[in-house]
Amino acid sequence: MADDSRGWEFLTGFLLGAIVGAAAALMLAPQSGEETREELRERGIELQGRLGQSSEEARQRAEQLAVQARQRAVEVQERGRLVVEEQRSRLQGAVDEGKEAAAKKRDELMGRFEAEKAKGGEEPSASA
């Protein structure tokens, strides 16, 4: 935004300077009125061409910046997608490891329970 403002300030200053210069040239011109008017007309055409060229350059620069902004947005979106996929993969791995650990612990506890149950079942039948 600040660069855009400076561009307009420069353009305004440039045009104001051109007008003041033209007025000074009229006052101090050693030429006839017709010659001076012709010279002013030529300068006006020249300034109009420069202004058109400057506006075209500004438009092209704005288009370039828009393309760059779109490219950066796509890159950031892709990086974000990759990070999310990586985190999802890590989380799934942790969940899978947790399930495996829980299954092992369950099997271990069930084995102990069955062993205790088998021990408990043998003692009463031996005493009868």
Buried (B, 14 or more C-beta within 10 A) or exposed (E): EEEEEEEEEEBEEBEEEBEEEBEEBBEEBEEEEEEBEEBBEEBEEEBEEEBEEBEEEEEEEEEEEEEEEEEEEEEEEEEEEEEEEEEEEEEEEEEEEEEEEEEEEEEEEEEEEEEEEEEEEEEEEEEE
